[in-house]
């Protein structure tokens, strides 16, 4: 008895790549998906050929390569180049073309806008297939590391610390040169003067930016708080998902937190799918200004309420314990005393560059003799309730969430599974490009790949392939109709000017 034996490596076999790829492999879906798209409309570089010079790879070839790579956690351009030589599925997908790693890298670098266009067009197709309805969307964010180290990110305090250290070293070297000239010491002194000049330039850039921090490798990357309060340089990527089949419909990146992102993401979702009725989000998105803006867009918000800071001090005398009378515009305190307002709005200024807002003050003279005052407030003037101009929208949102707890819990099912797939399974916890536009191009690539992979779970293989082929057939029908009109127009010109046709309709269709 012996172990299982393999075939002789020198054995010649008559077999094709088509036979070596599984009949229902995802690579076939990627191939059909790209073939059904009219890539020229998205503005891919090198789509049109020059009259001379070496011909480039077709954008469809590199687009297929990237979708396959992101699906299989192969994102490095050098690893993708190696896959073209060693991976049978990639050989089949690219018809054995082997682009250089620099060509692969440049395609991702220079086609960020095109990736966004493909993603939005794909979302429109999903809407047309009735896989997206816009009744409920969920919004959340995830952090991804940038191509910028923590040591190459600076704020005012960090720059000052470096300059103070360099000043001390400069003082030491100058004193050493006063005592005895040394060429090595002089070189070190000049080097530290140059370092100080660099930090002074960075400090000037900080003042001009007004952002509070600056990254020297990727200017758009920022210090972001990741899990367990670890600070890394990266991006806070916003995502929106439709509830019907958990498909991603919009993306963005901006501030380091979520406070100002709710309205932007709702607007982007409406732009991509046409309508949004209700939105779910966690308490990081809870902002009166954002809740008001969403309501003005006709979208009902279900954002997890934030507790007031006074709850931690004494829950019995927190702001929630003061009952508001909408008709009388008064508050009633826990001691059952009515608190009045003069009706004036006061401007409340905030630090850290946040926008100010208007508040009304509610108070009562009964605080002076109240037996509960020690538990309620330490203010000499008595307890003052501030009601913001957005309190009505905050109250309405909080009531919706509290009255529909089961509905709000659907948020996690709708949006958080995607982040687990992207970060844990596909290792999309860092980006390989720099600059917001390029980073977002990479995000759109990943989101397109996720939606395509999700389709393979929604439909069986044959149904999905037939839908894609039908879509491609519709595209050819429209294209053929367009060329018929062009052909008729050229025919009229021929009769008038006796012109010789350059191409036939079939040649135009498949050039």
Secondary structure, DSSP 8 states (H G I E B T S, - for coil): --------TT------HHHHS-TT-HHHHHHHHHHTS-GGGGT-TT-S--SSS-----HHHHHHHHHHHHHTT--SHHHHHHHHHH-HHHHHHTTT----HHHHHHHHHH-HHHHHHHHHHHHHHHHHTTS---SEEEEEEEEEE-SS-GGGEE-HHHHHHHHHHHHHHHHHHHHHHHHS--HHHHHHHHHHHHHHHHHHHHHHHHHHH-SS-EESSSTT-EEEE-GGG-EEEEEEEEEEEETTT--EEEEEE-SSSSTTTHHHHHHHHHHHHS---EEEE-GGG--HHHHHHHHHTT-EEEE-----THHHH-GGGSGGGSEEETTTTEEE-TTS-EEB--S--EEE--STT---EEEEEEB-GGGGG-TTHHHH---TT---EEEETTHHHHHHHHHHHHH-HHHHHHHHHHHHHHHHIIIIIS--SB-SS-SHHHHHHHHHHHHHHHHHHHHHHHS-HHHHHHHHHHHHHHHHHHHHHHHHHHHHHHHHHHHHH----S--HHHHHT-
